Amino acid sequence: MKKIFLILFVSILLIESKPNLNAQAESRTFYAKVLETGVELCSLPDEETGMFEIPYSYFVLVEQGIEDFFKVSYNGVTGYIKKDSVQLMSGEPITPYFKNTFNVVIPYYLYSSANTEKFIASIDQTVDLNFIGCKKGERITKDSDMWYYCSADVEGITFYGYVYSSFVYSKPTNEFVENNELFDEIPEDMLYPTTIGQFEGLSLITKILLVVAIAVPSVLILYFLIKPAKIMKLSKGKQRTAIKKPKKKIKQHGDYFEFDESEL
């Protein structure tokens, strides 16, 4: 039993200390280009949870695939995007995100959604708003129902939220410039080049369970293969060391011998 635990312990140490054969693939970043307008970044892998529309022709940084979605990040915001709305690219773009800074025309608020139900920060004309995307929502004035999703530093804290488009100077959408960077298209399989990379991504507990599941049957099989040979060796040794019969006692009386009848 001690040998079995020793083998398991050594196996776990080897897994944890071995060089990462997939380090190069893990360190590589993959981008996907937005192929059409109206593509939204969702908070969950569900089209009903769209947070904002990603500017057409720009890129998202891809982390992994989850069914029909990619888990991605865009301009500091993590979420999910439909796989069929983007194309994985082999290169790393110089300008992956459309960036634009703007300000409100009057003291206003940053809201948690594209409506006036809940505000998360107060802003004024001195606060720079960093444009991230667009979202249609509550119509406050007759001319628009568009809101801008943006980030803002207010008193040392970074907030992410929505501001109504009609209350800003120099609308970011009016200054939009298409991104013409193109690279070779690659299949989704490139995200997972080897099974080693998938194994490395598992938690330590999961690794240990996998090692135990593989090692224990192997050790038991090895034990039962070796055991019959040991049994044969021991039985042969017993045959060679069999107890010899005691010699018969003989008494001599003059010219004749007397045998102990109990030993005949």
C-alpha positions in Angstrom: 0.0 0.0 0.0 2.9 2.4 0.8 4.3 1.8 -2.6 1.0 2.7 -4.2 0.8 6.0 -2.4 4.5 6.7 -3.3 3.8 6.2 -7.0 0.7 8.5 -6.8 2.7 11.2 -5.0 5.6 11.0 -7.5 3.2 11.2 -10.4 1.6 14.3 -9.1 5.0 15.9 -8.5 6.0 15.2 -12.1 2.8 16.7 -13.5 3.3 19.9 -11.4 7.0 20.3 -12.0 7.2 19.3 -15.7 7.9 22.0 -18.2 4.8 23.5 -19.9 4.9 22.0 -23.4 2.1 24.2 -24.4 3.5 27.5 -23.1 3.9 29.0 -26.5 0.3 28.4 -27.5 -1.0 29.6 -24.1 1.0 32.9 -24.3 -0.4 33.6 -27.8 -3.3 36.0 -28.1 -6.1 35.5 -30.6 -8.3 38.3 -32.0 -11.5 38.1 -34.0 -12.8 40.8 -36.4 -16.4 42.0 -36.2 -17.8 41.2 -39.6 -21.1 43.2 -39.6 -23.0 46.0 -37.9 -25.3 45.4 -35.0 -23.0 42.9 -33.2 -23.5 43.1 -29.5 -21.2 42.1 -26.6 -23.4 40.2 -24.1 -22.9 39.8 -20.4 -23.9 36.1 -20.6 -23.8 33.6 -23.5 -27.3 34.7 -24.4 -28.3 37.1 -27.1 -30.9 38.7 -24.8 -28.2 40.1 -22.5 -26.6 42.5 -25.0 -24.6 45.3 -23.3 -23.6 47.4 -26.3 -22.9 47.2 -30.0 -19.3 46.8 -30.9 -18.1 49.1 -33.7 -18.0 47.4 -37.0 -14.6 46.3 -38.4 -12.9 46.3 -35.0 -11.6 43.4 -33.0 -12.3 41.4 -29.9 -9.7 39.5 -27.9 -10.8 35.9 -27.7 -10.4 33.8 -24.6 -12.3 30.6 -25.4 -15.3 29.1 -27.1 -18.5 28.2 -25.3 -21.1 26.5 -27.5 -22.3 29.1 -30.0 -20.4 32.0 -28.3 -16.8 33.2 -27.8 -15.8 34.5 -24.4 -14.0 37.8 -25.3 -13.0 41.2 -24.1 -13.4 44.5 -25.9 -11.7 47.7 -24.7 -11.5 46.5 -21.1 -15.0 44.9 -21.0 -15.4 41.1 -20.8 -18.4 39.3 -22.2 -19.7 37.0 -24.9 -20.2 37.3 -28.6 -21.8 35.0 -31.2 -19.3 33.0 -33.1 -20.9 33.5 -36.5 -20.6 37.3 -36.2 -16.8 37.4 -36.0 -13.9 35.8 -37.8 -10.8 34.6 -36.0 -7.7 36.1 -37.3 -4.0 35.0 -37.2 -2.5 38.4 -36.5 -2.5 41.0 -33.7 -4.1 44.3 -34.9 -2.4 47.7 -34.2 -5.7 49.3 -33.3 -8.1 46.6 -32.1 -10.6 49.0 -30.5 -12.3 52.2 -31.7 -11.3 54.9 -29.2 -12.8 58.3 -28.7 -13.1 60.7 -25.8 -16.1 63.0 -25.3 -17.9 65.2 -22.7 -21.4 66.0 -21.6 -22.8 69.4 -22.4 -24.5 69.8 -19.0 -24.0 68.1 -15.6 -25.5 64.7 -16.0 -25.3 61.1 -14.8 -23.8 57.8 -15.8 -26.5 55.1 -15.7 -26.3 51.3 -15.1 -28.4 50.6 -18.2 -29.7 52.4 -21.3 -32.4 54.2 -19.3 -32.9 56.6 -16.4 -33.9 54.0 -13.8 -30.6 53.9 -11.9 -27.6 56.1 -12.0 -24.1 55.0 -10.8 -22.1 58.3 -10.9 -22.6 62.0 -11.3 -20.6 63.6 -14.1 -20.1 67.1 -15.4 -18.4 68.9 -18.4 -14.9 68.3 -17.0 -15.1 64.5 -16.9 -13.7 62.7 -19.9 -15.9 59.9 -21.1 -14.2 57.0 -23.0 -16.4 55.7 -25.7 -16.8 51.9 -25.9 -20.1 51.1 -27.8 -23.7 52.0 -28.5 -27.0 50.8 -27.2 -30.5 51.7 -28.1 -32.7 52.4 -25.1 -35.0 54.9 -23.5 -35.9 57.9 -25.7 -35.5 61.0 -23.6 -35.8 63.5 -26.5 -37.5 63.2 -29.9 -34.3 63.1 -31.9 -32.7 59.9 -30.5 -33.0 56.7 -28.6 -29.2 56.1 -28.7 -27.1 55.7 -25.5 -23.3 55.5 -25.3 -21.6 52.9 -23.2 -18.4 54.4 -21.8 -16.0 54.5 -18.9 -15.2 57.5 -16.7 -12.8 58.2 -13.9 -14.7 60.0 -11.1 -12.8 60.9 -8.0 -10.3 58.2 -8.6 -12.8 55.4 -9.3 -13.5 54.0 -12.8 -17.1 53.6 -13.6 -18.7 51.8 -16.6 -22.1 52.9 -17.7 -24.4 54.7 -20.2 -24.9 58.3 -21.0 -27.6 59.7 -23.3 -26.3 60.6 -26.7 -28.2 63.9 -27.1 -26.4 65.3 -24.0 -22.8 65.1 -25.3 -20.4 67.3 -27.3 -19.0 65.9 -30.5 -20.8 62.5 -30.8 -18.3 59.6 -31.1 -20.3 57.9 -33.8 -19.8 61.0 -36.1 -16.1 60.5 -35.9 -16.1 56.8 -36.6 -13.3 55.5 -38.8 -13.4 52.0 -40.2 -10.6 49.6 -39.3 -9.1 48.1 -42.5 -6.6 45.8 -40.8 -6.9 42.3 -42.2 -5.1 39.0 -41.4 -5.4 35.4 -42.5 -8.5 33.6 -41.2 -7.9 30.7 -38.9 -10.3 27.9 -37.6 -11.5 27.7 -34.0 -9.3 24.7 -33.5 -6.3 27.0 -33.3 -7.6 28.1 -29.9 -6.9 24.6 -28.5 -3.8 23.3 -30.3 -3.1 20.4 -28.0 -4.7 18.4 -25.2 -1.8 19.3 -23.0 -3.0 22.9 -23.0 -6.4 21.7 -21.9 -4.9 19.6 -19.1 -2.8 22.5 -17.9 -5.9 24.6 -17.6 -7.5 22.2 -15.0 -7.4 22.8 -11.3 -4.9 21.0 -9.1 -7.8 18.9 -7.5 -9.0 17.8 -10.9 -5.4 16.9 -11.9 -5.0 14.8 -8.8 -8.3 13.0 -9.4 -7.3 12.2 -13.0 -3.9 10.9 -11.9 -5.6 8.7 -9.2 -8.1 7.4 -11.7 -5.4 6.4 -14.1 -2.7 5.4 -11.7 -4.6 3.1 -9.3 -5.9 0.7 -12.0 -2.4 0.6 -13.5 -0.8 -0.2 -10.1 -3.4 -2.9 -9.4 -2.9 -4.5 -12.7 0.9 -4.5 -12.2 0.5 -5.9 -8.7 -1.6 -8.9 -9.9 0.8 -9.5 -12.8 3.7 -9.7 -10.4 1.9 -11.6 -7.6 1.6 -15.0 -9.3 5.3 -15.1 -10.0 6.0 -14.4 -6.3 3.6 -17.2 -5.3 5.4 -19.7 -7.5 8.8 -18.6 -6.2 7.6 -19.0 -2.6 6.1 -22.4 -3.2 9.3 -23.7 -4.8 11.3 -22.4 -1.8 9.0 -24.3 0.5 9.5 -27.5 -1.4 13.2 -27.2 -1.0 13.0 -26.4 2.7 10.6 -29.2 3.5 11.0 -30.6 7.0 13.0 -33.8 7.0 11.7 -36.9 8.8 13.5 -37.6 12.1 15.9 -40.5 12.1 14.8 -43.7 13.7 16.2 -44.4 17.1 18.3 -47.6 17.3 19.6 -49.2 20.5 22.4 -51.7 20.5 22.4 -54.7 22.8 25.5 -56.7 22.5 25.3 -58.5 19.2 21.8 -57.3 18.2 19.9 -54.0 17.6 16.6 -52.9 19.1 14.3 -50.5 17.1 11.7 -48.2 18.6 8.4 -49.7 17.4 6.5 -46.4 17.6 8.7 -45.0 14.8 8.3 -48.0 12.4 
